[in-house]
Amino acid sequence: MIRWSFFLLSIVIMSTLVFATEESLNEQAKVFIEEHLKKVQPLYKEMNKTYWEATGTGKQELYDKAAEMELQYRKVYTDKKDFALVKSLHESKKIDCPILKRQIELLHLEYLSNQIDEELLEKIVKMGSALEAKFNTHRGVFEGNKVADNDLAGMLKNEKDSSRRKAAWEACKTVGELVAKDVIDLVKLRNEAAKKLGFSNYYEMSMELAEQNSEDIARIFQDLAVATQKPFEKMKKMIDEKLAASYGISPENLMPYHYQDQFFQEVQNVGGVDMDEYLKDKNVRLLVEKFYNSMGLQVTEMLNRSDLYEKEGKYQHAYCTDIDREGDVRTMCSLKNNRYWLETLLHELGHGVYSMYIDKKLPWLLREDAHTFTTEAIAMMFEVMTTNPEWLKEAVGIPAEIADKWKETLEVERKMNLLIFCRWSLVMVNFERELYKNPDQDLNKLWWDYVEKYQLVKRVPDRNKPDWAAKIHLATVPVYYHNYMLGNLLVSQLMHYMANKILNEKDIKKVTFISQPKVGQYLKERVFGPGKSVRWEYMIFNATDELLNPKYFALDVE
C-alpha cells in the first residue's frame, strides 16, 4: 500500500512538472533547498559535535547520543513526499542553473540512499555505532595486561623475538573475534536495505550513490594487479630477506606476525633509517604546522581546536572532521614525537586544509570535497613527504649528512609505500566486494586466500579466526577502501602536474612544497575551492588538464 501511494504521489508531481517552466522549477528547487537546510544544518552540526565528544572521551552515553543524532539526520532523508519532489525535479532535466542542478543531483542521491524502512535504518545506525564503540574501547591482552593499540604497534615495529611478536599480533586480532558476528549481521542489514531500493547488494548501491561505477573500479584494480605484480614480487623478496635476517630465521619461515604492522599495509623498516631517533626531541605538531603555514595553508587555528594527545578511553586512531562546513575543522589524534604520528598528522591536516579552503560562497550543500578519494589524495600527498630527503632537511631539521645517507633507502621506502599499499588494497577491495555478495561464505578462508594471492603472505597454519574483522573499515566505513587507492593514483597525477606546470621542476623527487605559496594557491583555487560543485571527474580534468590517468602511478613505481 505504501509503495502504491508513493507511486501515485510521484505521478501527480511529475504531471505537474511536465507543464512547469524552467523559471518556476528553479524557484521551486530554491524554496525546497532553503526549507531543507533549516532542518539539516543544525542537526549536522550537533551530530558532528556529539561524535567528536564521544571519540574524545570514550563515553558510551555520548556514542549512543551520536547514533541518535545520526538517526535524526538521516530520517530527514526518509521523507517520501520530499523524495518524490526531489526525484521529479532531478528527472525533469529542466533546471538550467548549474549550481542549483548540482544541489538537486546530490539531494536525490542522499534521499535515495535513505528510502528504507525507518526501523531497519535505526537498526543499521545503532549497530554501526555500537561496533565503533567496541573497536575504540577494546584493548588487546598481551602478556597478561590490557595494552593500547599504540603499544602493540610499537611491538610489531621493534620486537625481534618471534614468540613475543606472535603474541602481540594475536592481541591485535582479538577485536576481530569480538565483533565478527556483529559485522556479518550488519552486512546483512545493509544488503537488506539495498535490495529494498532495487540494488543487488549494498556494495553495488554504495558505488552508484558515490557517483562511481563498480565495473570501472574492478577494471582499474585488475589492471593494477597486473601492473604491480612483478615490481611487488621484487620488492617483497628484498623485504623478506632483510626482515628474516633481522629475526635470525630464513625467509621461508616468515609468518604474518613478522611484518611490522598487523596487516602488512605499511612501509617496512628494513634498516638504514631511524627517524624516531631524530624526532623524539622534536615537536611533531610544530613541525607540521610550520610546513602547512609556509604554503599559505593556514592550520594553526585548526590545530588549536583539535584533540591531539593520548588519554584513557579516547579514540586510538586518527580522523579529521568538518563540524559545520562553516570553518570549524578539527583533527583527533594521539600524537607522539615519532615518524608514525608525523606522517599521520601530515595526512589528517591534508584532509583539514581541503575542507577549510572549500569556497564558502558556495551553497552549503556543495561545501564538501569533490569526492572522498580526492581528499584522500591530498592527505596522502602530504604524508609521503617523509620519504623526501630534502623535505626532511628543511622541515624536520634532519642533519644534511644523515638525510643524504638515507636517500637511497627513502627512495626504496617511497616505492615500497606505493606497492605495499596497492597490493593491500587489492585484498580489501576484492574481499569486501565478495563479503557483500555472500556474507555466509567461509570469510576466514576467503580473507587469507586473498592475502596469499595479492600480498604473498602465508597464512598461519591451523589458525581459523576472523582476522578480517579486525579491520575497522569493514565495519564502520563500508565500501570505502578503494578510494584510498584511487587517491594514490591522483597523488601521482597531481605531483607530476604541480612539479612540471607550477614549479617548473621535471624531477618530482625534488619537490618539497616548503615555502611555496603558489602551490597552496593552486590547490585552493583548482582543487579545494570547487568543493562538490562539479563531479570529481571534471574537477580532476580542470585541475590537471586530463581525466584520472593511472600512467603517473605506473611511472612512480618503475
VOGU-3710 file (C-alpha; in Angstrom, 3 decimals, decimal comma):
1> mirwsfflls> 0,000/0,000/0,000  2,865/2,385/0,857  4,638/1,696/-2,444  1,401/2,241/-4,412  0,750/5,526/-2,600  4,305/6,652/-3,310  3,848/5,722/-6,994  0,635/7,769/-7,223  2,320/10,710/-5,489  5,196/10,583/-7,993
11> ivimstlvfa> 2,738/10,546/-10,926  0,904/13,598/-9,565  4,146/15,538/-9,065  5,540/14,516/-12,459  2,352/15,535/-14,255  2,589/18,930/-12,563  6,242/19,364/-13,523  5,645/18,496/-17,162  3,883/21,826/-17,601  6,210/23,816/-15,357
21> teeslneqak> 8,554/26,404/-16,843  12,296/26,383/-16,223  11,886/29,558/-14,172  9,221/28,047/-11,930  11,231/24,836/-11,492  14,288/26,824/-10,492  12,233/28,712/-7,952  10,623/25,520/-6,660  14,071/23,954/-6,213  15,388/27,046/-4,393
31> vfieehlkkv> 12,459/27,116/-1,980  12,787/23,411/-1,235  16,519/23,713/-0,549  16,027/26,701/1,764  13,468/24,820/3,844  15,568/21,668/3,768  18,654/23,455/5,133  16,680/24,821/8,071  16,228/21,203/9,155  19,568/19,615/8,316
41> qplykemnkt> 22,184/22,255/9,120  21,590/22,349/12,899  21,315/18,536/13,032  24,530/18,131/11,042  26,492/20,373/13,382  25,115/18,809/16,560  25,705/15,282/15,233  29,353/16,030/14,444  29,990/17,771/17,766  28,498/14,865/19,691
51> yweatgtgkq> 30,586/12,313/17,790  33,657/14,453/18,447  32,948/14,403/22,182  32,286/10,646/22,123  35,581/9,815/20,439  37,450/12,209/22,701  36,151/10,619/25,892  35,072/7,071/25,027  31,826/7,594/26,963  29,159/5,135/25,848
61> elydkaaeme> 26,333/7,597/26,517  27,917/10,002/24,043  28,291/7,268/21,425  24,611/6,477/21,973  23,694/10,138/21,614  25,802/10,442/18,452  23,989/7,441/16,984  20,648/9,023/17,853  21,708/12,301/16,245  22,800/10,473/13,098
71> lqyrkvytdk> 19,461/8,720/13,023  17,598/12,028/13,292  19,734/13,461/10,499  19,174/10,504/8,213  15,448/10,429/8,952  15,148/13,820/7,266  16,061/11,994/4,069  13,483/9,250/4,558  10,546/11,581/3,866  8,625/10,029/0,954
81> kdfalvkslh> 6,922/13,253/-0,125  10,181/15,209/-0,203  11,911/12,416/-2,086  9,166/12,334/-4,698  9,587/16,069/-5,272  13,397/15,893/-5,433  13,243/12,878/-7,751  10,831/14,689/-10,056  12,967/17,841/-10,111  16,041/15,711/-10,826
91> eskkidcpil> 14,370/13,800/-13,658  12,715/16,854/-15,225  16,069/17,922/-16,794  14,683/21,461/-16,878  16,696/23,149/-14,125  19,023/25,440/-16,054  21,223/26,834/-13,251  24,286/24,502/-12,900  24,751/25,192/-9,181  21,068/24,584/-8,468
101> krqiellhle> 21,041/21,485/-10,670  24,064/20,069/-8,849  22,402/20,533/-5,462  19,317/18,662/-6,668  21,547/15,848/-8,034  23,208/15,433/-4,644  19,928/15,656/-2,753  18,490/12,972/-5,000  21,376/10,619/-4,140  21,056/11,409/-0,422
111> ylsnqideel> 17,313/10,831/-0,349  17,586/7,674/-2,453  20,102/6,134/-0,050  17,698/6,639/2,849  14,447/5,415/1,301  14,358/2,385/3,547  12,155/1,288/6,395  12,800/3,526/9,420  13,030/0,554/11,766  15,686/-1,037/9,555
121> lekivkmgsa> 17,560/2,265/9,271  17,559/2,621/13,053  18,989/-0,892/13,438  21,790/-0,137/10,951  22,773/3,142/12,581  22,710/1,813/16,136  24,557/-1,380/15,273  27,222/0,612/13,432  27,671/2,949/16,383  27,877/0,053/18,858
131> leakfnthrg> 30,508/-1,650/16,699  32,600/1,502/16,508  32,474/1,856/20,283  33,701/-1,739/20,638  36,640/-1,030/18,351  37,527/2,226/20,064  37,400/0,922/23,624  38,847/-2,564/23,044  42,318/-3,257/24,393  44,155/-6,429/23,414
141> vfegnkvadn> 45,716/-8,556/26,157  49,471/-9,032/25,875  51,437/-10,962/28,498  48,539/-10,698/30,910  47,930/-6,951/30,556  45,470/-4,888/28,538  47,541/-2,929/26,065  46,739/0,110/23,873  46,972/-0,194/20,096  49,905/2,225/20,037
151> dlagmlknek> 51,914/-0,101/22,264  51,076/-3,201/20,230  52,032/-1,325/17,059  55,352/-0,489/18,691  55,934/-4,158/19,483  55,368/-5,147/15,851  57,792/-2,495/14,684  60,624/-3,221/17,086  60,415/-6,642/18,783  62,870/-9,271/17,491
161> dssrrkaawe> 61,642/-12,320/19,408  59,221/-14,283/17,194  57,131/-15,657/20,056  56,539/-12,200/21,525  55,771/-10,834/18,056  53,212/-13,579/17,530  51,592/-12,817/20,879  51,390/-9,080/20,054  49,953/-9,799/16,590  47,334/-12,129/18,057
171> acktvgelva> 46,429/-9,473/20,634  45,764/-7,048/17,760  43,423/-9,583/16,175  41,279/-10,317/19,243  38,963/-7,436/18,396  38,025/-9,440/15,278  36,666/-12,278/17,390  34,747/-9,743/19,483  32,992/-8,078/16,536  32,875/-10,630/13,659
181> kdvidlvklr> 29,311/-11,843/14,193  28,044/-8,272/14,558  29,848/-7,195/11,381  28,223/-10,030/9,413  24,816/-9,143/10,850  25,377/-5,509/9,883  26,409/-6,509/6,345  23,158/-8,459/6,015  21,129/-5,482/7,252  22,884/-3,201/4,765
191> neaakklgfs> 22,171/-5,678/1,973  18,538/-5,884/3,016  18,257/-2,103/2,799  19,977/-2,026/-0,620  17,695/-4,706/-2,057  14,625/-2,773/-0,964  15,915/0,111/-3,058  16,341/-2,111/-6,114  20,090/-2,813/-5,888  21,643/-6,291/-5,895
201> nyyemsmela> 23,558/-5,582/-2,668  24,941/-2,790/-0,529  28,285/-2,759/-2,349  26,656/-2,005/-5,697  24,366/0,586/-4,131  27,236/2,388/-2,399  29,199/2,647/-5,625  26,297/4,176/-7,528  25,402/6,584/-4,757  29,054/7,687/-4,618
211> eqnsediari> 28,916/8,531/-8,334  31,196/5,618/-9,206  30,792/2,566/-11,411  31,644/-0,776/-9,788  32,706/-2,337/-13,095  35,061/0,552/-13,850  36,580/0,266/-10,373  37,013/-3,502/-10,758  38,824/-2,950/-14,071  41,169/-0,387/-12,546
221> fqdlavatqk> 42,096/-2,775/-9,752  42,575/-5,688/-12,101  44,912/-3,551/-14,202  46,783/-2,520/-11,065  47,123/-6,166/-10,007  48,817/-6,982/-13,310  50,951/-3,827/-13,486  52,315/-4,162/-9,952  52,823/-7,955/-9,800  56,476/-8,063/-10,889
231> pfekmkkmid> 57,626/-4,863/-9,121  55,924/-6,110/-5,930  57,478/-9,574/-6,153  60,906/-7,962/-6,424  60,195/-5,585/-3,528  58,707/-8,350/-1,369  61,766/-10,574/-1,889  64,019/-7,778/-0,642  61,768/-7,088/2,357  61,594/-10,775/3,297
241> eklaasygis> 65,354/-11,230/3,126  66,052/-8,216/5,324  63,329/-8,954/7,872  64,279/-12,637/8,099  67,935/-11,720/8,689  66,915/-9,351/11,496  64,988/-12,169/13,225  67,625/-14,812/12,586  65,307/-17,007/10,515  65,047/-17,957/6,842
251> penlmpyhyq> 62,660/-16,036/4,530  60,639/-19,245/4,028  59,736/-19,205/7,743  58,268/-15,698/7,785  54,726/-15,529/9,124  52,213/-12,649/9,118  53,388/-11,579/12,572  56,907/-10,983/11,286  55,786/-7,933/9,313  55,871/-4,600/11,070
261> dqffqevqnv> 52,167/-3,852/11,187  49,322/-6,253/11,714  48,035/-6,184/8,102  51,284/-5,670/6,149  49,835/-2,459/4,744  52,601/-0,039/5,716  56,216/0,634/4,778  58,524/-1,888/6,423  61,637/-0,577/8,134  64,355/-2,661/6,501
271> ggvdmdeylk> 67,182/-0,749/8,132  69,108/2,397/7,415  66,516/4,964/8,515  65,793/5,584/12,198  63,745/8,743/12,009  62,346/8,283/15,510  65,782/8,889/16,974  65,745/12,394/15,471  62,092/13,080/16,188  61,959/12,105/19,856
281> dknvrllvek> 63,166/15,559/20,962  61,186/17,465/18,322  57,609/18,731/18,466  55,649/16,964/15,715  52,775/19,416/15,957  55,012/22,438/15,442  56,918/20,842/12,548  53,733/20,067/10,623  52,103/23,380/11,500  55,088/25,339/10,151
291> fynsmglqvt> 55,154/23,282/6,944  51,495/23,838/6,055  51,575/27,512/7,002  54,607/28,037/4,725  52,432/27,145/1,711  49,756/29,628/2,700  47,579/26,784/4,001  46,999/28,121/7,498  46,415/25,347/10,050  47,137/26,991/13,422
301> emlnrsdlye> 43,515/27,667/14,332  42,525/24,176/13,236  45,186/22,646/15,485  44,072/24,812/18,411  40,561/23,362/18,066  41,855/19,792/17,794  42,289/16,966/20,337  45,881/15,953/19,750  47,190/13,780/22,587  46,543/10,337/24,042
311> kegkyqhayc> 44,228/9,790/27,013  42,242/6,984/28,596  39,171/5,849/26,659  39,890/8,124/23,707  39,691/7,006/20,078  43,097/5,455/19,370  43,344/6,138/15,654  43,056/9,489/13,878  40,488/11,366/11,833  39,672/14,868/10,649
321> tdidregdvr> 36,199/16,354/10,659  34,447/19,450/9,349  31,958/20,161/12,117  29,715/22,651/10,336  31,020/23,408/6,794  31,490/26,960/8,064  35,174/26,680/9,030  35,191/24,591/12,218  37,620/21,894/11,071  39,384/19,697/13,653
331> tmcslknnry> 41,539/16,601/13,920  41,562/13,832/16,521  44,998/12,285/17,122  47,158/10,727/19,854  50,405/12,416/18,913  53,818/11,188/19,902  57,106/12,541/18,609  57,804/9,726/16,183  57,587/9,041/12,477  54,192/7,340/12,589
341> wletllhelg> 52,486/10,354/14,127  54,439/12,801/11,964  53,026/11,031/8,913  49,579/10,776/10,492  49,349/14,475/11,309  50,568/15,404/7,821  47,798/13,131/6,490  44,982/14,416/8,686  45,808/18,072/8,086  45,681/17,307/4,361
351> hgvysmyidk> 42,025/16,442/4,882  41,715/19,519/7,053  43,016/22,094/4,587  40,845/20,605/1,849  37,717/21,135/3,955  38,837/24,516/5,230  39,507/26,025/1,802  36,352/24,920/0,005  34,815/28,163/-1,244  32,433/29,366/1,489
361> klpwllreda> 30,499/31,321/-1,163  29,215/28,000/-2,460  25,820/26,815/-1,205  26,094/24,757/1,983  25,201/21,511/0,181  28,227/21,888/-2,113  30,770/22,600/0,647  32,254/19,113/0,592  35,230/17,584/-1,190  34,621/16,638/-4,820
371> htftteaiam> 34,807/13,006/-3,773  36,050/11,086/-0,770  39,073/9,854/-2,737  40,093/13,376/-3,769  40,531/14,415/-0,149  42,378/11,127/0,498  44,728/12,073/-2,340  45,638/15,377/-0,705  46,146/13,696/2,679  48,429/11,035/1,194
381> mfevmttnpe> 50,322/13,529/-0,960  51,490/15,421/2,114  52,052/12,288/4,213  54,570/10,934/1,681  56,818/13,977/2,225  58,585/11,979/4,952  60,295/9,924/2,230  61,814/13,055/0,680  65,376/13,738/1,989  65,213/17,432/1,051
391> wlkeavgipa> 61,949/17,836/2,948  63,424/16,102/5,991  66,378/18,503/5,989  64,277/21,637/5,695  61,060/20,761/7,529  62,310/18,427/10,253  65,888/19,569/10,686  67,493/16,201/9,982  71,260/16,829/9,534  72,174/17,006/5,836
401> eiadkwketl> 74,740/14,223/6,075  72,162/11,907/7,664  69,381/12,732/5,185  71,770/12,233/2,268  72,826/8,902/3,728  69,164/7,880/3,867  68,446/8,968/0,277  68,571/5,561/-1,397  66,667/3,839/1,391  63,986/6,540/1,406
411> everkmnlli> 63,506/6,098/-2,340  63,008/2,387/-1,738  60,528/3,262/1,016  58,614/5,598/-1,315  58,147/2,846/-3,875  57,528/0,331/-1,107  54,736/2,514/0,237  53,009/2,608/-3,149  53,451/-1,087/-3,904  52,596/-2,454/-0,457
421> fcrwslvmvn> 49,511/-0,308/-0,171  48,379/-1,158/-3,693  48,607/-4,898/-3,005  46,915/-4,499/0,383  44,118/-2,532/-1,276  43,612/-5,419/-3,689  42,909/-7,646/-0,679  40,458/-5,204/0,863  38,586/-4,320/-2,332  38,168/-7,899/-3,532
431> ferelyknpd> 37,271/-9,206/-0,078  34,684/-6,524/0,598  33,008/-6,999/-2,778  32,676/-10,752/-2,097  31,619/-10,131/1,506  28,526/-8,258/0,320  27,811/-10,804/-2,394  27,710/-13,621/0,159  28,294/-12,879/3,863  27,576/-16,529/4,757
441> qdlnklwwdy> 30,593/-17,993/2,964  33,802/-19,017/4,760  35,126/-15,497/5,243  38,173/-16,575/7,246  39,379/-18,682/4,308  38,413/-16,052/1,725  40,446/-13,425/3,573  43,627/-15,497/3,676  43,165/-16,640/0,080  43,356/-13,003/-0,976
451> vekyqlvkrv> 46,223/-12,202/1,410  48,288/-15,042/-0,056  47,374/-14,124/-3,635  47,979/-10,380/-3,525  50,344/-9,802/-0,593  52,304/-13,061/-0,888  51,979/-13,566/2,879  51,422/-17,092/4,186  48,514/-17,823/6,480  49,305/-19,093/9,979
461> pdrnkpdwaa> 48,933/-22,905/9,956  45,846/-24,269/11,737  44,519/-20,779/12,506  40,823/-20,288/11,788  39,809/-16,979/13,300  38,043/-13,923/11,839  41,213/-11,907/11,267  39,403/-9,957/8,546  37,041/-8,483/11,150  39,936/-6,785/12,949
471> kihlatvpvy> 39,991/-4,205/10,131  37,732/-1,435/11,418  36,915/-0,087/7,944  34,842/-3,164/7,070  32,530/-2,403/9,985  32,417/1,368/10,212  33,485/2,745/6,800  31,949/0,295/4,319  32,752/0,285/0,602  35,363/2,975/1,072
481> yhnymlgnll> 38,777/1,369/0,828  39,065/1,511/-2,953  39,080/5,275/-2,610  42,457/5,204/-0,870  43,992/3,594/-3,946  42,210/5,935/-6,334  43,655/8,647/-4,128  47,145/7,264/-4,737  46,559/7,460/-8,482  45,511/11,082/-8,117
491> vsqlmhyman> 48,529/11,859/-5,900  50,876/10,815/-8,692  48,927/12,832/-11,239  48,851/15,979/-9,082  52,522/15,693/-8,129  53,629/15,449/-11,751  51,354/18,320/-12,770  52,471/20,667/-9,976  56,147/19,822/-10,447  56,034/20,400/-14,195
501> kilnekdikk> 53,449/23,164/-14,549  53,549/25,094/-11,267  57,155/24,726/-10,098  58,909/24,140/-13,448  60,591/21,066/-11,992  60,833/17,853/-14,024  62,015/15,669/-11,145  59,178/15,264/-8,645  61,671/13,912/-6,087  62,992/17,463/-5,693
511> vtfisqpkvg> 59,579/18,895/-4,830  59,133/19,689/-1,109  56,349/22,351/-1,228  58,107/24,184/1,619  57,594/27,959/1,374  55,773/27,543/-1,943  52,626/29,711/-1,620  51,902/29,224/-5,335  51,322/25,532/-4,586  48,893/26,475/-1,833
521> qylkervfgp> 47,167/28,948/-4,140  46,844/26,374/-6,929  45,342/23,829/-4,543  42,933/26,352/-3,057  41,727/27,569/-6,437  41,634/24,434/-8,586  41,310/21,509/-6,195  39,804/22,607/-2,867  37,752/25,639/-3,884  35,228/23,989/-6,248
531> gksvrweymi> 34,053/21,646/-3,485  31,268/19,437/-4,783  30,031/21,962/-7,321  31,148/19,593/-10,106  31,595/15,832/-10,257  35,045/14,528/-9,333  35,953/13,670/-12,940  35,542/17,294/-14,012  37,420/18,672/-11,014  40,414/16,469/-11,865
541> fnatdellnp> 40,257/17,493/-15,520  40,045/21,177/-14,618  42,946/20,823/-12,179  45,325/18,717/-14,301  44,094/19,150/-17,888  43,193/15,447/-18,179  40,970/12,815/-16,583  42,266/10,465/-13,878  45,173/8,651/-15,521  46,990/5,680/-13,886
551> kyfaldve> 50,078/6,210/-16,052  51,618/8,562/-13,482  51,335/5,937/-10,739  52,976/3,418/-13,078  55,859/5,872/-13,587  56,265/6,269/-9,831  56,662/2,532/-9,142  59,030/1,750/-12,021
//
